[in-house]
Amino acid sequence: MTGKHLKFLAVLTVRNEGAFLLEWLAHHRAVGFTDFLVFSNDCQDGTDDLLDRLQSLGHLTHIRNDGPYDKGGIQFTALKMGDKLDIVKNADWILALDVDEFVNIHVGDGTLPDLLGALPDASAITLTWRLFGNAGVVHYNDAPITGVFTRAAPVEMYWPWRSAMFKTLYRNDGTYGKLGVHRPRQPDKSRLDSARWFDGEGRALDDKFKTTRIFSNYGRSNYALVQLNHYPLGAMESYILKADRGRAVHSDHMLGADYWVERNFCTDEDTTIARLATGTAAELAHLESDKALEELHNQAVKWRHARFDQLMLREPFRALFGRLLMAPPSHPVTAPAAKFMVRYANLARKQTDAKAAK
């Protein structure tokens, strides 16, 4: 099933990300996604209004996730809502994404049908993050993220474990009953034996990936066929707004320099996503031809500049910005150093398991 009539669904949750939405949507339309389900919550920049306009034009389905939220938090509440929707039930393939994640397919012409053509037996494909660092960009400007940030982590990373996290593109054939942030949830155990999981290199994955794994193996390339370009930092000014917003899963946790250091890798240049630049530009031009969308986008850009000015009058954010200005790019950890860290991580896990077994 790699034909052009397949329904590829991308599921997104956003808050105050209106300035980045059109690029993200244009890129993923060019990649081959046919359907988009987007949840918004507590927006001050007009993201929700922009999404309403996109919905009225037939580009996506927008749902306001205004709460109350269950104990899993905002994002999990949204995904639970999504489980019940026809747009999810009717999709052939599903991928949950964030607005700072861009699918980057290296096989064929860079589209989803070509990826499935390379892995025709796949029930699920893991798209491993490639972390793109800040590379010294201080000021936020309204320019394509994929063009501004081209410095990334090495292909082979040994630490931290989150550098190898993945999102899962999976066949919506009933094997899994619920959406998940990194992987589908609620597996049907009677169907798991026939499920086939592959990584971004086309390697068959073991059974742990079918039920629990959320990160790929370290110390090797996971990107030959497909990767997930992850831009978690952006410009330093944008990171201050991200710190204000909080984490996507745990929104009450303010981001700090620790989050920055674990993601600010800039050793390698990766411009492979530019192969879709022409298609993305065409999709973006089509979206921006709607004057209402263009105006809503511009309003979101203005809001970001104004919000940064407000935050910099408050010491926690001004202090954080100063630390970003002083911090150098992060150095990838060597294999021996990572082995040292992993040893202690395994010991800690064994202690935790032992306590739980008592």
Secondary structure, DSSP 8 states (H G I E B T S, - for coil): ---TT--EEEEEEESS-HHHHHHHHHHHHHHT--EEEEEE-S-SSSHHHHHHHHHHTTS-EEEE--S---TT-HHHHHHHHHHT-HHHHT-SEEEEE-TTEEEEE-STTSSHHHHHHHSTT-SEEEEEEEEB--TT--S--SS-HHHH--EE--SS--S-GGGGBEEEEEE-SSSEEE--SSS-EEE-TTTGGG--EE-TTS-B--THHHHT--B--SSS---SSEEEEE-SS-SHHHHHHHHHH--SSSTTS---HHHHHTT-B-SEE--GGGGGHHHHHHHHHHHHTSHHHHHHHHHHHHHHHHHHHHHTTSHHHHHHHHHHHH---B----HHHHHHHHHHHHHHHHHHHHHHH-
